[in-house]
Amino acid sequence: MASFRKTSCVLCAQNCGLEVQVENNKIVKVRPDKDNLKSIGYVCRKGMNIANHQHHDDRLKYPLKKTPDGFVRISWEQAFSEIGAKLKSIIDQHGPKTFAYMGGGGQGCHFEAAFGMNLMKNLGSRYNYNPLAQELTGYFWVCGRMTGRQNRFCIPDEHHGDMILGIGWNGMVSHQMPRAPIILKEFSQNPDKIVAIIDPRKSETAKIADIHIPLKPGTDALLARAMIALIVQEGWEKKDYIGNNVSGFESIRPWFKNFDVKKALEVCDVDYNDVKNLCRKLTTKNWCMHFDLGVHMNRHSTMTAYLYMILATICGRICVPGGNVIPGTFVPLGSHTDERDPKVWRTMATDIPAINGAFPPNVMPEEILSEHPERLRAVIASGSNPLRSYADTTAFEDAFKKLDLLVTIELAMTETAEVSDYVLPSKSGYEAWDATFFAWHYPEVFFQMRHPILEAEGEALEAGEIMTGIAEAAGLIPEIPDYLYKAAKHDRMTYATALFSFAAKNKQVIKVMPHVISKTLGKEMKSGNKAALWALLLSAPGNVMKNASRAEVLRSGSPGISLKLKLLYTAMIGAAKYQSLAPLAILSPRIEWAEKMFNEITSHPEGLWVGKSVFENNLKEIKTEDGKINIYIPEMEEWMKEITPESEAKAVATDPEYPFILNAGRHTPNNANTLMRKPDWNKDRRACTLAMNPDDAALLNMIDGEKVRITTEASCADLELEITEDARKGQVLIPHGFGLKYKGVEYGVNVNRLTKNTHRDRFAATPFHRYVPCRIEKIQA
C-alpha cells in the first residue's frame, strides 16, 4: 500500500495540512496532517475532497488555439511565439496600458505571481487585476493610512485574547483564520471568554455566540458610527493609549460627540441596551475583531472598515497582544501603492487607483468597453475565471468579445477558457512545487513549500514556466550565456557566482531575474518555483532574517559551508570567465543563510515556523511618519457626514420592485469556489439553493423544495427554494461557486450573473455582494 505524503489544501486561504495517499498517480485517500503547525490536524470537508479538484474529465493537458473550427492542439513553441508576438504588437501600437495581468496564484499557488507580475512590468504595464481587490482593498487602504503600509495590514490575534468580535463573519463555516470552528467553540465553551457577533442573520457562528447583534442588512457603517459615538459620549475611550500611540483623535471626535446614537440604532433595528452592553465589554476586555465579506462586500465597505479600525483604536486594541496586530511576513501580500503618489497608476476609464498594488476586477469590463485610446486590449488570465468568479458575468462576456487577445492559463476548460484565444494548461498545486504567502498567524510566521505528489499528465507546465516562455517570445529575456547553464549543473554556490557575474554585465538581467533563474537553475531543479524559492531567500530583506533568527529555524550550522564559499570565491575572482566578483565576498554570509534556509524549508513538507515577530512591542511595526496610529483620514470626512440615521433610513428602505436583499455568496460546507469543478463531491446534497425565512415563504405561499425565480437589476435565475431559520426575514441567500460547467452541463446557479459590476464601493470598487436588492416569485406551471 502506498504511503501517505504531506501537502496542504489549495481550496481556501487557510491551506490546512493534509496527508495524501497516491496510487497509480491518483489521490485515493486524504486525511488531516497532525504535524502541520498551523492547522494541527484540522481540515474541513472541502480539503477532504481535493481528489475532485485534481482528477476530472475537464482537466487541460495540451496548449490550445481557437480557430474558426474550434480549439486545436498546438505546440508550446507555437503558443509562446504567437502570444509573444501578438502582445508585442498590441503594446507597440497602442501602448503598455492596454495590457492587463489577471492572476496572482489564488488560494494555493502564489509562486506564479512572481513570474506573472514580472512579465506584466517588463511589458510596461502596472495593471494587475487581483482577486484580493474583489474583497479586501478598502481595508488595505485604511490600514495604509492608519498604520503606514497597505501591505502590512492588521490581523486578529485571537490566541492571546479573551474576546472575539466578529462583524459580517461566519467563521464556523467560512473560516478566514486557521482552525476557526475549533477556536470559536473553545471560546464559546470557556466561561472566561466571549464571542460577540454582529450579523443580520443567526448564522452558524451567531448561534454559538455569547452576544449577537442582528443589525438590519446594509446598516453596518451606521452601527459602527453609533458604537464609537456611544463610547466617546460615555468617556469610555482608552485615554492613555490614545495619548501615547494615536494622532488625530481630536480631529475625529466631533464626528461622534453629538451623534444621535439611539436614533441610529433604531434604523439598524437593534436594541440600545444590547449595543451599550457590547460597547462596555469592548472597553474593558482583551479583544480582537474579525470582519469578513459582510463588511468587505457591503454598502460603504471602505468607510465601514475605517470605522471599525477607529473603534478598535479608541479601545486600545491595535498592535497589542490579543488585539489586531501587524503580523510578520515571509513575503508581503501585495505592495504599498499610495494613490497620492503621482507614480501610482489609475484606471483609464473609471479612474480607480491601485491599492496594495492591485486593481479591482469590477472595473475591468468598463476598461475594455470604453472608447479610451488606451483601453484594455490584451489580458492574460492565470488561475482566474472571471466569467464565474467576479461580479456581472454578462458584462465580462460582452467585454471579452472586444479584446484583441485573451490568454487563459488554467487547470481546466473553464468558462473563461472557452472564450479565450489561447488556452494553456498549467500544473495543479499537487503537481508542482508551490506555496502561499498568506500571513494569518502571530507572532510566528508559517511557511509550507508543497512538494509535487503527482505527475502532470500531458504537457502541462508550471504557470510560472508558461510566463517565462511568453516573456522570452516577447523578446524580454537577454541571451543567456552557456556558463550560467553549466554553473546550474554544479552546486548553487557556483551558480550564485555565475548569476551575479551575468547580472553585472547586463542590467536587463536584474529586471527579468525570475525568468532567467527559471530557465537555468529551474531547469536543473525541474521546477522554476523551487528555484524561485532559493532566489527569494537569497534576496530576503533583513527583517525576514531577523524573524528567522527569533524562531530559531537554523538551530545548528552546516559544517564546511563557510570554508567552501571562501575557497570558491578565491578561485573564481581570478577566473577570466567570471568577472566583477569581488562584492560576492561581502555576500558570503547571506548566501550561506539562504542555502541553509532553503534546505530546511524543502526538507519539511508539512511546513514550519520560518520566523517570529517581536511579540512585546507590535507598535514598532507602525510605519507612519510620526510613528503613531493616524486615526484621522481627511478624505473620509465628507463621506462620514453622509452616515446619518436619516440618510441611511432612506437608503435601506424597502424597494417595492425589489423587496428582498440577496446575500450573493452564502458560505456552506457544500460550496468552495471555481476550483472545485467536479460536482461529485456534493452528490445527494442540497448544494445550491435559495435560502428564505419561513415567514417570508408563508407570505409568498411558497414551499420548501419548489423552484422559484429570483430577479435583480442584472438578471434572473430559477433555482430550488430552501426554507430555513438561517435566513433573516427580508433577506435571501445563494451560495457562490456554482453555475460551473462540467462535461458540458452547468451545475447550480452562477450567483455573479445576478450582480452588477457597477454596484460597488465608491473608493475601492469592491462589489456589494451582501446587499443586492431582488424579488422572489413563484414559477407558474
Secondary structure as UniProt FT lines:
FT   STRAND          4..8
FT   TURN            13..14
FT   STRAND          17..23
FT   TURN            24..25
FT   STRAND          26..32
FT   TURN            34..35
FT   TURN            37..41
FT   HELIX           45..48
FT   HELIX           50..54
FT   TURN            57..58
FT   STRAND          64..67
FT   TURN            68..69
FT   STRAND          70..73
FT   HELIX           76..94
FT   HELIX           96..98
FT   STRAND          99..102
FT   TURN            106..108
FT   HELIX           111..122
FT   TURN            123..124
FT   STRAND          128..129
FT   HELIX           131..134
FT   TURN            135..136
FT   HELIX           137..147
FT   TURN            150..151
FT   STRAND          155..156
FT   HELIX           158..160
FT   STRAND          163..167
FT   HELIX           171..174
FT   TURN            178..179
FT   HELIX           180..189
FT   TURN            191..192
FT   STRAND          194..198
FT   HELIX           204..208
FT   STRAND          211..213
FT   TURN            217..218
FT   HELIX           220..234
FT   HELIX           239..245
FT   STRAND          246..247
FT   HELIX           249..252
FT   HELIX           254..257
FT   HELIX           261..268
FT   HELIX           272..282
FT   TURN            283..284
FT   STRAND          287..291
FT   HELIX           293..296
FT   TURN            299..300
FT   HELIX           301..314
FT   TURN            315..316
FT   TURN            321..322
FT   STRAND          324..325
FT   TURN            339..340
FT   TURN            342..343
FT   TURN            348..350
FT   TURN            356..357
FT   STRAND          358..359
FT   HELIX           361..363
FT   HELIX           364..369
FT   TURN            373..374
FT   STRAND          378..382
FT   HELIX           386..389
FT   HELIX           393..400
FT   TURN            401..402
FT   STRAND          405..410
FT   HELIX           415..418
FT   STRAND          422..426
FT   TURN            429..431
FT   STRAND          444..447
FT   TURN            458..459
FT   HELIX           463..473
FT   TURN            474..475
FT   HELIX           482..488
FT   HELIX           492..505
FT   HELIX           508..511
FT   HELIX           513..525
FT   HELIX           528..538
FT   HELIX           542..551
FT   TURN            559..560
FT   HELIX           561..573
FT   TURN            576..577
FT   TURN            582..583
FT   HELIX           584..602
FT   TURN            605..606
FT   STRAND          608..612
FT   TURN            616..617
FT   HELIX           618..621
FT   TURN            625..626
FT   STRAND          629..630
FT   HELIX           634..636
FT   HELIX           637..642
FT   HELIX           645..651
FT   STRAND          660..666
FT   TURN            669..670
FT   TURN            674..675
FT   HELIX           679..682
FT   TURN            683..684
FT   STRAND          689..692
FT   HELIX           694..699
FT   TURN            700..701
FT   TURN            704..705
FT   STRAND          707..711
FT   STRAND          716..723
FT   TURN            725..726
FT   TURN            729..730
FT   STRAND          731..735
FT   STRAND          740..742
FT   TURN            743..744
FT   STRAND          745..747
FT   HELIX           751..754
FT   TURN            757..758
FT   TURN            762..764
FT   TURN            769..770
FT   STRAND          772..778
//
